[in-house]
Amino acid sequence: NANASGDLFIKNNSIYVNSNAQKGFNVSANLTFYNLPTNFILPVINRDDAACAAGVCYNFTSLNAGTVVINVSYWSNYSIAEGPSICTTLSTAGTTYTLQNDVSTTGTCFTISADNIVLDGNGYSILGDGSGGADYGVSSSRSNTTIKNFKNISGFGVGIFANSIKNSLIINNTLLNSTTGINVDSAMNSTVTGNIINFNGSYSIWISTYGIDTGGSTNLNISYNFIFSDYVGIMKDENNVNLYLINNQIYSLEPIRSDGGDTSSYLVYNNSFAEVRWDLLSSIVYG
């Protein structure tokens, strides 16, 4: 018998059956989703938070119909979500956008313009033209943003530009050969973790604080990143409050540079570099 509390879930835009525990349910079925948005840009059927493979899922109705009917060949977790395949503005709050292929552009690729958005690179890449101009692989100035799982973001002025983000997460991305890998400008309660940032022209991670909302980054956690740069690993620019640099591997001419302002309550702990000199504070912090 099915364990309804543990093996079957029907939630808002999500239907799940634990087919390992309930093998008798692991058969083809028609699913109906009600009250979905009707303004998806590039909607897809997701299976386990990634685009469902051809032959496993197909839709009887438009995925923008509001009431959507699909067929699945066997069971797992199914939902309807945005699936961008081109550079675009991501503007539907509360949406997980899952990239469907590699994309390239001569300008900014993805601009996140609403709160509560997840941009999942899904193992794909964003490629700029390498001109080093004022363009971004991904740009966000919103709250509750997650940017994750990009195989390669390269060839931009800034790979990921996070301007005044709040309660946000940048995780598990590889950033190569941009002028700056990640620029975190006036962030609050946010985390940059588990990223690989390699051979960026100027700064791998730039903590800048000239934004308009907070006047400085507050409660910013930069941890478990691998940073290899010909120039500066992490750039601390102007005022920050509660800045945590923990367990990063930094291989750079200058692992960390302070270039103005002050930092109130910072922690530099268990990073791979041997010695860091904060120019402004005239102090030495040992990793």
Solvent accessible surface area in square Angstrom, and as a share of the most:
residue,aa,sasa,rsa
1,N,194,0.99
2,A,39,0.30
3,N,80,0.41
4,A,71,0.55
5,S,93,0.60
6,G,32,0.31
7,D,13,0.07
8,L,53,0.26
9,F,74,0.31
10,I,145,0.74
11,K,132,0.56
12,N,139,0.71
13,N,42,0.21
14,S,25,0.16
15,I,22,0.11
16,Y,62,0.24
17,V,11,0.06
18,N,38,0.19
19,S,22,0.14
20,N,123,0.63
21,A,59,0.46
22,Q,25,0.11
23,K,150,0.63
24,G,70,0.67
25,F,89,0.37
26,N,61,0.31
27,V,87,0.50
28,S,69,0.44
29,A,28,0.22
30,N,98,0.50
31,L,12,0.06
32,T,49,0.29
33,F,8,0.03
34,Y,145,0.55
35,N,141,0.72
36,L,13,0.06
37,P,57,0.36
38,T,88,0.51
39,N,99,0.51
40,F,15,0.06
41,I,80,0.41
42,L,60,0.30
43,P,32,0.20
44,V,29,0.17
45,I,15,0.08
46,N,3,0.02
47,R,72,0.26
48,D,75,0.39
49,D,94,0.49
50,A,34,0.26
51,A,40,0.31
52,C,23,0.14
53,A,64,0.49
54,A,105,0.82
55,G,70,0.67
56,V,22,0.13
57,C,15,0.09
58,Y,117,0.45
59,N,65,0.33
60,F,110,0.46
61,T,43,0.25
62,S,69,0.44
63,L,20,0.10
64,N,48,0.25
65,A,52,0.41
66,G,10,0.10
67,T,59,0.34
68,V,0,0.00
69,V,38,0.22
70,I,0,0.00
71,N,20,0.10
72,V,0,0.00
73,S,43,0.28
74,Y,81,0.31
75,W,22,0.08
76,S,13,0.08
77,N,47,0.24
78,Y,0,0.00
79,S,21,0.13
80,I,1,0.01
81,A,9,0.07
82,E,2,0.01
83,G,2,0.02
84,P,3,0.02
85,S,40,0.26
86,I,107,0.54
87,C,35,0.21
88,T,34,0.20
89,T,65,0.38
90,L,0,0.00
91,S,62,0.40
92,T,24,0.14
93,A,62,0.48
94,G,62,0.59
95,T,15,0.08
96,T,48,0.28
97,Y,1,0.00
98,T,0,0.00
99,L,0,0.00
100,Q,40,0.18
101,N,53,0.27
102,D,83,0.43
103,V,13,0.07
104,S,84,0.54
105,T,30,0.17
106,T,112,0.65
107,G,27,0.26
108,T,51,0.30
109,C,5,0.03
110,F,0,0.00
111,T,53,0.31
112,I,3,0.01
113,S,48,0.31
114,A,11,0.09
115,D,45,0.23
116,N,75,0.38
117,I,0,0.00
118,V,40,0.23
119,L,0,0.00
120,D,13,0.07
121,G,0,0.00
122,N,49,0.25
123,G,42,0.41
124,Y,72,0.28
125,S,10,0.06
126,I,0,0.00
127,L,73,0.37
128,G,20,0.19
129,D,73,0.38
130,G,54,0.52
131,S,83,0.54
132,G,43,0.41
133,G,37,0.35
134,A,102,0.79
135,D,11,0.06
136,Y,54,0.20
137,G,0,0.00
138,V,0,0.00
139,S,17,0.11
140,S,2,0.01
141,S,58,0.38
142,R,91,0.33
143,S,27,0.17
144,N,67,0.34
145,T,3,0.02
146,T,25,0.15
147,I,2,0.01
148,K,58,0.25
149,N,46,0.23
150,F,4,0.02
151,K,140,0.59
152,N,30,0.15
153,I,0,0.00
154,S,15,0.10
155,G,11,0.11
156,F,1,0.01
157,G,7,0.06
158,V,17,0.10
159,G,0,0.00
160,I,0,0.00
161,F,28,0.12
162,A,1,0.00
163,N,47,0.24
164,S,9,0.06
165,I,3,0.02
166,K,56,0.24
167,N,82,0.42
168,S,7,0.05
169,L,58,0.29
170,I,3,0.01
171,I,54,0.28
172,N,86,0.44
173,N,2,0.01
174,T,28,0.16
175,L,0,0.00
176,L,48,0.24
177,N,96,0.49
178,S,5,0.03
179,T,55,0.32
180,T,3,0.02
181,G,0,0.00
182,I,0,0.00
183,N,5,0.03
184,V,0,0.00
185,D,3,0.01
186,S,0,0.00
187,A,0,0.00
188,M,56,0.25
189,N,67,0.34
190,S,3,0.02
191,T,39,0.23
192,V,1,0.00
193,T,21,0.12
194,G,34,0.32
195,N,1,0.00
196,I,81,0.41
197,I,0,0.00
198,N,34,0.17
199,F,101,0.42
200,N,1,0.01
201,G,55,0.53
202,S,28,0.18
203,Y,33,0.12
204,S,0,0.00
205,I,0,0.00
206,W,58,0.20
207,I,0,0.00
208,S,0,0.00
209,T,4,0.02
210,Y,119,0.45
211,G,18,0.17
212,I,165,0.84
213,D,84,0.44
214,T,44,0.26
215,G,43,0.42
216,G,6,0.06
217,S,1,0.01
218,T,30,0.18
219,N,57,0.29
220,L,1,0.00
221,N,48,0.24
222,I,0,0.00
223,S,8,0.05
224,Y,138,0.53
225,N,3,0.01
226,F,69,0.29
227,I,0,0.00
228,F,75,0.31
229,S,4,0.03
230,D,100,0.52
231,Y,74,0.28
232,V,0,0.00
233,G,0,0.00
234,I,0,0.00
235,M,4,0.02
236,K,1,0.00
237,D,17,0.09
238,E,70,0.31
239,N,79,0.40
240,N,1,0.01
241,V,64,0.37
242,N,38,0.19
243,L,1,0.01
244,Y,66,0.25
245,L,1,0.00
246,I,33,0.17
247,N,31,0.16
248,N,1,0.01
249,Q,90,0.40
250,I,6,0.03
251,Y,101,0.38
252,S,26,0.17
253,L,136,0.67
254,E,50,0.23
255,P,27,0.17
256,I,6,0.03
257,R,48,0.17
258,S,3,0.02
259,D,80,0.42
260,G,23,0.22
261,G,29,0.28
262,D,75,0.39
263,T,10,0.06
264,S,64,0.41
265,S,68,0.44
266,Y,68,0.26
267,L,79,0.39
268,V,15,0.09
269,Y,129,0.49
270,N,87,0.44
271,N,9,0.05
272,S,55,0.35
273,F,14,0.06
274,A,87,0.67
275,E,69,0.31
276,V,3,0.01
277,R,141,0.51
278,W,2,0.01
279,D,93,0.48
280,L,92,0.46
281,L,56,0.28
282,S,101,0.65
283,S,41,0.26
284,I,79,0.40
285,V,26,0.15
286,Y,147,0.56
287,G,44,0.42
